[in-house]
Amino acid sequence: MNPEAPHLHTISHDNIPLCRVGGSVLNAGPKALPEQLSEFFTGIFSTSEWPARWYCGYWSDFHGWLYIVSDLFIWAAYFVIPTFLVRFILKRKDFPFPKTIWLFVAFIFFCGATHLIDALTFWVPVYRFSSLVRFATAIVSLTTVYYLFKIFPNVLLLRSVADLQREIDERTTIEEKMAQKNSQLQSFTHILSHNLRNHASNIALLTDFVDESTLSKDNEELFQKIKTVSKHLNTTLDDLSQVIKIRDNQLEGEQLDIREVTERVLGVLDESLHTSQAEVRMDFSEREIVFPHIYLESILMNLISNGIKYKKDGEPPLITLRFYRNENGLKVLEYSDEGKGIDLSLHSDKIFGLYKTFHKHRDAHGVGLFLIKNQIEAQGGNIEVFSKVDAGITFKITFNENA
């Protein structure tokens, strides 16, 4: 509470009321700046040079406690507000201006500290410490203003909630239309594939009933062309059916031993490997993979058979298979051979296209790489290709077992 009147002493100097303790006026007097700085910091918490604020001027109980309580409430609010800001910035890592929020935290905290110290000086006159805190508050305040000027143009570019909601609604509408069109396209594809397959099968069946020995030479040549076209039509429909199945059905992954799967594929290709004198090297630092076994067998079958088909003339194929974890912890199947290779400067955008072939071969259909890419991407993985003409080709397949 406010001390009694006998403890209050004031004198007048040039019409300015001064506070004093006892019978002497406290006056620092002129001193050099270095001496003032030394005195300031060595006596930063000193209270002997000033009376408590209660002893300086005329404070009624109401006036004094109104001042003190107001300062304490302001300090309490200035302490709570930064805690909410800190919680916000720690939880919302996506906020675009985190540095500015931290500056606001410091600015509000220091402002609150000045009010707390102001209330404290009614009993403990730490005016040096108070001025230092106020100086720090000024520095933080000016820094905050600087950053506000700096980010203000970008803040104005932020989209409003209404803008974001409008964009979400537009995207939702587009996605619904795309889903509807995709559903219609899938239905059309299934119907078309089914009907064409029936007719193609009937044509192939009818050609089997024809007695070729009764045909003239000209008719026999024409008939052979019909059989060839019929065979190619059925092959094309089989390929399209495979693509539709891959895109319509995402198969569940299985725990597979890649060496066992590879050896099973090599067994199927044994005759081709033996005839071409191919050598297949395996370097598997990892063995287990979660992936549909049908897809994995198809991928290995297409890669290895391509390595045999597109070997350099007069040289036996050399195929290397590696299976390992990359620097991101993902499993990678790496295939490489020393065959004819592909000119990626010409064909990089076509290499995984349907019916795209880059070398002449009687068994080249341009379907294998297309199927591989679709099978990999259907399981959330990706495939990269590296190649030079006459320097072989390398495929790096990165699996996503968490897809």
C-alpha positions as CSV (number, residue, x, y, z in Angstrom):
1,M,0.0,0.0,0.0
2,N,1.0,3.7,-0.2
3,P,3.4,4.8,2.6
4,E,2.3,7.5,5.0
5,A,2.9,11.2,4.1
6,P,6.0,11.7,6.3
7,H,8.0,9.3,4.1
8,L,7.3,11.5,1.0
9,H,9.9,14.2,0.4
10,T,9.9,16.5,-2.6
11,I,11.8,19.6,-3.5
12,S,11.5,22.0,-6.4
13,H,14.3,22.8,-8.8
14,D,13.4,25.1,-11.8
15,N,9.7,24.2,-11.2
16,I,10.5,20.5,-11.6
17,P,9.5,18.3,-8.6
18,L,12.3,15.9,-7.6
19,C,12.1,12.8,-5.4
20,R,14.6,12.3,-2.5
21,V,15.2,9.8,0.2
22,G,15.7,11.2,3.7
23,G,17.1,14.7,3.5
24,S,19.2,14.5,0.3
25,V,18.4,14.8,-3.3
26,L,19.7,11.9,-5.5
27,N,21.4,13.4,-8.5
28,A,23.9,11.5,-10.7
29,G,25.6,14.7,-11.9
30,P,27.7,15.0,-15.2
31,K,29.9,12.0,-16.0
32,A,31.8,10.8,-19.1
33,L,29.9,8.2,-21.3
34,P,32.3,5.3,-20.6
35,E,31.9,5.9,-16.8
36,Q,28.1,6.1,-17.3
37,L,28.1,2.8,-19.2
38,S,30.2,1.0,-16.6
39,E,28.1,2.3,-13.8
40,F,24.9,1.3,-15.7
41,F,25.9,-2.4,-16.3
42,T,27.7,-3.0,-13.0
43,G,24.7,-1.7,-11.1
44,I,22.1,-3.1,-13.5
45,F,20.0,-4.5,-10.6
46,S,20.9,-1.8,-8.0
47,T,18.0,-0.1,-6.1
48,S,20.0,2.3,-3.9
49,E,19.9,5.3,-6.3
50,W,16.1,5.7,-6.4
51,P,13.2,5.4,-4.1
52,A,10.5,2.9,-4.8
53,R,7.7,4.4,-6.9
54,W,5.4,4.5,-3.9
55,Y,7.8,7.1,-2.4
56,C,8.0,9.3,-5.4
57,G,5.1,11.7,-6.0
58,Y,1.6,11.4,-4.5
59,W,0.0,8.0,-5.0
60,S,-3.4,7.3,-3.5
61,D,-4.1,3.6,-2.7
62,F,-6.7,3.5,-5.5
63,H,-4.4,5.2,-8.1
64,G,-1.4,3.0,-7.2
65,W,-3.2,-0.3,-7.1
66,L,-5.1,0.5,-10.3
67,Y,-1.8,1.1,-12.0
68,I,-0.2,-2.1,-10.6
69,V,-3.1,-4.4,-11.2
70,S,-3.5,-3.1,-14.8
71,D,0.2,-3.7,-15.5
72,L,-0.1,-7.2,-14.1
73,F,-3.1,-8.1,-16.1
74,I,-1.4,-6.8,-19.3
75,W,1.7,-8.8,-18.5
76,A,-0.4,-12.0,-17.9
77,A,-2.2,-11.5,-21.3
78,Y,1.1,-10.8,-23.0
79,F,2.5,-14.0,-21.5
80,V,-0.5,-16.2,-22.6
81,I,-0.7,-14.9,-26.2
82,P,2.8,-16.0,-27.2
83,T,2.2,-19.5,-25.8
84,F,-0.7,-19.9,-28.2
85,L,1.4,-18.6,-31.1
86,V,4.2,-21.0,-30.2
87,R,1.8,-23.9,-30.1
88,F,0.4,-22.8,-33.5
89,I,3.7,-22.5,-35.3
90,L,4.9,-25.9,-33.9
91,K,1.8,-27.7,-35.1
92,R,1.4,-25.9,-38.4
93,K,4.7,-26.5,-40.2
94,D,3.0,-25.4,-43.4
95,F,2.5,-21.8,-42.3
96,P,4.3,-19.6,-44.9
97,F,5.8,-17.0,-42.6
98,P,7.2,-18.7,-39.5
99,K,10.0,-16.2,-38.8
100,T,7.5,-13.4,-38.5
101,I,5.4,-15.4,-36.0
102,W,8.5,-16.0,-33.8
103,L,9.2,-12.2,-34.0
104,F,5.7,-11.5,-32.8
105,V,6.3,-14.0,-29.9
106,A,9.4,-12.1,-28.9
107,F,7.8,-8.7,-29.4
108,I,4.7,-9.6,-27.2
109,F,6.8,-11.3,-24.6
110,F,9.1,-8.2,-24.2
111,C,6.2,-5.8,-24.1
112,G,4.7,-7.9,-21.3
113,A,8.0,-7.9,-19.4
114,T,8.1,-4.1,-19.4
115,H,4.7,-4.0,-17.8
116,L,5.7,-6.6,-15.1
117,I,8.9,-4.6,-14.3
118,D,6.8,-1.4,-14.2
119,A,4.6,-2.8,-11.5
120,L,7.6,-4.2,-9.7
121,T,9.2,-0.7,-9.4
122,F,6.5,0.3,-6.9
123,W,8.6,-1.8,-4.4
124,V,11.9,-2.6,-6.1
125,P,13.2,0.4,-8.2
126,V,15.3,-1.6,-10.8
127,Y,15.2,1.3,-13.3
128,R,18.4,0.4,-15.0
129,F,17.2,-3.1,-15.7
130,S,13.8,-1.7,-16.8
131,S,15.5,0.6,-19.4
132,L,17.5,-2.3,-20.7
133,V,14.4,-4.4,-21.2
134,R,12.7,-1.5,-22.9
135,F,15.7,-1.1,-25.3
136,A,15.5,-4.8,-26.1
137,T,11.7,-4.4,-26.7
138,A,12.5,-1.5,-29.1
139,I,15.0,-3.6,-31.1
140,V,12.6,-6.5,-31.4
141,S,9.7,-4.1,-32.3
142,L,11.7,-2.5,-35.1
143,T,12.9,-5.9,-36.4
144,T,9.2,-7.1,-36.5
145,V,8.2,-4.0,-38.4
146,Y,11.0,-4.5,-40.9
147,Y,9.9,-8.1,-41.6
148,L,6.2,-7.0,-41.9
149,F,7.2,-4.6,-44.6
150,K,9.2,-7.3,-46.3
151,I,6.5,-10.0,-46.4
152,F,3.5,-7.7,-46.8
153,P,3.3,-8.0,-50.6
154,N,3.4,-11.8,-50.3
155,V,0.7,-11.7,-47.6
156,L,-1.6,-9.9,-50.0
157,L,-1.1,-12.7,-52.5
158,L,-2.4,-15.3,-50.1
159,R,-5.7,-16.7,-51.3
160,S,-8.7,-16.4,-49.1
161,V,-10.7,-19.4,-47.7
162,A,-13.4,-18.6,-50.2
163,D,-10.9,-18.8,-53.1
164,L,-9.5,-22.1,-51.8
165,Q,-13.0,-23.5,-51.4
166,R,-14.0,-22.4,-54.9
167,E,-10.9,-24.1,-56.3
168,I,-11.7,-27.3,-54.4
169,D,-15.3,-27.2,-55.7
170,E,-14.0,-26.8,-59.3
171,R,-11.5,-29.6,-58.9
172,T,-14.2,-31.9,-57.4
173,T,-16.5,-31.2,-60.4
174,I,-13.7,-31.9,-62.9
175,E,-12.8,-35.1,-61.1
176,E,-16.4,-36.3,-61.1
177,K,-16.7,-35.6,-64.8
178,M,-13.4,-37.4,-65.5
179,A,-14.5,-40.4,-63.4
180,Q,-17.8,-40.5,-65.3
181,K,-16.0,-40.4,-68.7
182,N,-13.4,-42.9,-67.5
183,S,-16.2,-45.3,-66.5
184,Q,-17.9,-44.9,-69.8
185,L,-14.7,-45.4,-71.7
186,Q,-13.9,-48.6,-69.7
187,S,-17.4,-49.9,-70.4
188,F,-16.9,-49.2,-74.1
189,T,-13.5,-50.8,-74.1
190,H,-14.8,-54.0,-72.5
191,I,-17.7,-54.2,-74.9
192,L,-15.5,-53.5,-77.9
193,S,-12.8,-56.0,-76.8
194,H,-15.4,-58.7,-76.1
195,N,-17.2,-58.2,-79.4
196,L,-14.1,-58.0,-81.5
197,R,-12.6,-61.1,-79.7
198,N,-15.8,-63.1,-80.6
199,H,-15.5,-62.1,-84.3
200,A,-11.8,-62.7,-84.4
201,S,-12.1,-66.1,-82.8
202,N,-14.8,-67.0,-85.3
203,I,-12.6,-66.0,-88.2
204,A,-9.7,-68.0,-86.8
205,L,-12.0,-71.0,-86.2
206,L,-13.4,-70.8,-89.8
207,T,-9.9,-70.8,-91.3
208,D,-9.2,-74.1,-89.5
209,F,-12.0,-75.8,-91.4
210,V,-10.8,-74.8,-94.8
211,D,-9.1,-77.6,-96.7
212,E,-6.0,-75.8,-98.1
213,S,-5.3,-78.6,-100.5
214,T,-8.4,-77.7,-102.6
215,L,-7.3,-74.1,-103.1
216,S,-5.6,-72.8,-106.2
217,K,-2.2,-71.3,-105.8
218,D,-3.6,-67.7,-105.9
219,N,-6.3,-68.5,-103.4
220,E,-3.8,-70.3,-101.1
221,E,-1.6,-67.2,-101.0
222,L,-4.7,-65.1,-100.2
223,F,-5.8,-67.6,-97.6
224,Q,-2.4,-67.5,-95.9
225,K,-2.7,-63.7,-95.7
226,I,-6.1,-64.1,-94.1
227,K,-4.7,-66.5,-91.5
228,T,-1.8,-64.1,-90.7
229,V,-4.1,-61.2,-90.3
230,S,-6.4,-63.2,-88.1
231,K,-3.5,-64.3,-85.9
232,H,-2.3,-60.8,-85.6
233,L,-5.8,-59.6,-84.7
234,N,-6.1,-62.1,-81.9
235,T,-2.6,-61.2,-80.6
236,T,-3.5,-57.5,-80.6
237,L,-6.7,-58.3,-78.7
238,D,-4.8,-60.4,-76.1
239,D,-2.4,-57.5,-75.6
240,L,-5.2,-55.0,-75.1
241,S,-6.9,-57.4,-72.7
242,Q,-3.8,-57.5,-70.6
243,V,-3.6,-53.7,-70.5
244,I,-7.2,-53.5,-69.4
245,K,-6.7,-56.0,-66.7
246,I,-3.7,-54.1,-65.3
247,R,-5.5,-50.8,-65.3
248,D,-8.7,-52.2,-63.8
249,N,-7.2,-54.4,-61.1
250,Q,-4.5,-53.5,-58.6
251,L,-3.4,-56.8,-57.4
252,E,-2.4,-57.5,-53.8
253,G,1.4,-57.8,-53.2
254,E,2.9,-61.1,-52.0
255,Q,6.1,-61.8,-50.1
256,L,8.4,-63.1,-52.8
257,D,11.9,-64.4,-53.0
258,I,13.3,-62.6,-56.1
259,R,15.9,-65.3,-56.7
260,E,13.3,-68.0,-56.8
261,V,11.1,-66.0,-59.2
262,T,14.1,-65.2,-61.4
263,E,15.2,-68.9,-61.6
264,R,11.6,-69.9,-62.4
265,V,11.6,-67.4,-65.3
266,L,15.0,-68.6,-66.5
267,G,13.7,-72.1,-66.5
268,V,10.9,-71.1,-68.9
269,L,13.4,-69.3,-71.1
270,D,15.9,-72.1,-70.9
271,E,15.7,-73.1,-74.7
272,S,16.2,-69.4,-75.8
273,L,19.0,-68.9,-73.4
274,H,20.7,-72.1,-74.5
275,T,20.3,-71.4,-78.2
276,S,21.7,-67.9,-77.9
277,Q,24.4,-68.9,-75.4
278,A,23.2,-66.2,-73.1
279,E,24.8,-65.5,-69.7
280,V,22.7,-64.2,-66.9
281,R,24.5,-62.8,-63.8
282,M,22.6,-62.2,-60.6
283,D,23.7,-59.9,-57.8
284,F,21.0,-59.8,-55.1
285,S,22.0,-58.1,-51.9
286,E,18.3,-58.2,-51.0
287,R,16.0,-61.3,-51.5
288,E,12.5,-60.4,-50.3
289,I,10.0,-58.2,-52.1
290,V,6.3,-57.6,-51.6
291,F,4.8,-57.5,-55.1
292,P,2.3,-59.5,-57.2
293,H,4.1,-62.6,-58.5
294,I,2.3,-62.5,-61.8
295,Y,3.6,-59.0,-62.5
296,L,7.2,-59.8,-61.3
297,E,7.4,-62.9,-63.5
298,S,6.0,-60.9,-66.5
299,I,8.6,-58.0,-65.9
300,L,11.5,-60.4,-65.7
301,M,10.2,-62.4,-68.6
302,N,9.9,-59.4,-70.9
303,L,13.3,-57.9,-69.8
304,I,15.3,-61.1,-70.3
305,S,13.6,-62.1,-73.5
306,N,14.3,-58.6,-74.9
307,G,17.9,-59.0,-73.9
308,I,18.1,-62.2,-75.9
309,K,16.2,-60.8,-78.9
310,Y,18.1,-57.5,-79.2
311,K,21.6,-58.8,-78.6
312,K,24.5,-57.6,-80.8
313,D,24.9,-59.6,-84.0
314,G,27.5,-62.4,-83.6
315,E,27.8,-61.9,-79.8
316,P,26.1,-64.0,-77.0
317,P,23.9,-61.9,-74.7
318,L,25.3,-60.8,-71.4
319,I,22.5,-59.9,-68.9
320,T,23.0,-58.6,-65.4
321,L,20.3,-58.5,-62.7
322,R,20.9,-56.6,-59.5
323,F,18.5,-56.2,-56.5
324,Y,19.4,-53.8,-53.7
325,R,18.2,-50.9,-51.5
326,N,18.9,-47.4,-52.7
327,E,19.9,-44.4,-50.5
328,N,16.2,-43.8,-49.7
329,G,15.7,-47.3,-48.4
330,L,13.6,-48.4,-51.4
331,K,14.2,-51.7,-53.1
332,V,15.5,-51.5,-56.7
333,L,15.6,-54.1,-59.5
334,E,18.3,-53.1,-62.0
335,Y,18.5,-54.9,-65.3
336,S,21.3,-54.3,-67.8
337,D,22.6,-55.9,-71.0
338,E,25.3,-55.3,-73.6
339,G,23.0,-55.5,-76.6
340,K,22.1,-53.1,-79.4
341,G,20.7,-50.4,-77.1
342,I,18.3,-47.6,-78.0
343,D,19.0,-44.0,-79.1
344,L,17.2,-42.2,-76.3
345,S,17.8,-38.8,-77.9
346,L,15.3,-39.9,-80.6
347,H,13.1,-42.3,-78.7
348,S,13.0,-41.4,-75.0
349,D,9.4,-40.3,-75.2
350,K,8.3,-43.5,-77.1
351,I,10.2,-46.2,-75.4
352,F,7.3,-47.3,-73.2
353,G,4.7,-46.7,-75.8
354,L,2.3,-49.4,-77.0
355,Y,3.4,-51.1,-80.2
356,K,6.6,-49.1,-80.3
357,T,9.6,-51.1,-81.7
358,F,13.1,-49.9,-82.2
359,H,14.8,-52.9,-83.9
360,K,13.7,-55.3,-86.5
361,H,12.9,-58.7,-85.2
362,R,10.3,-61.3,-86.1
363,D,9.0,-61.5,-82.5
364,A,9.0,-57.7,-81.9
365,H,5.5,-56.5,-81.0
366,G,6.2,-53.3,-79.0
367,V,4.1,-54.5,-76.0
368,G,6.6,-55.8,-73.4
369,L,8.0,-52.5,-72.2
370,F,4.5,-50.9,-72.2
371,L,3.2,-53.8,-70.0
372,I,6.2,-53.4,-67.6
373,K,5.7,-49.7,-67.1
374,N,1.9,-50.2,-66.4
375,Q,2.6,-53.1,-64.0
376,I,5.2,-51.1,-62.1
377,E,3.1,-47.9,-61.9
378,A,-0.1,-49.9,-60.9
379,Q,1.8,-50.8,-57.7
380,G,3.1,-47.3,-57.0
381,G,6.6,-47.8,-58.4
382,N,8.6,-46.2,-61.2
383,I,11.0,-47.3,-64.0
384,E,14.0,-45.4,-65.4
385,V,15.9,-46.2,-68.6
386,F,19.5,-45.5,-69.6
387,S,20.9,-46.5,-73.0
388,K,23.2,-45.7,-75.8
389,V,23.3,-47.3,-79.3
390,D,25.5,-50.4,-79.4
391,A,26.3,-49.9,-75.7
392,G,23.4,-51.9,-74.2
393,I,20.5,-50.7,-72.0
394,T,19.8,-50.4,-68.3
395,F,16.4,-50.4,-66.6
396,K,16.1,-49.3,-62.9
397,I,12.8,-50.3,-61.4
398,T,12.1,-48.8,-58.0
399,F,9.4,-50.6,-55.9
400,N,7.0,-49.0,-53.5
401,E,6.1,-51.7,-51.0
402,N,3.9,-49.3,-49.0
403,A,1.7,-48.4,-51.9
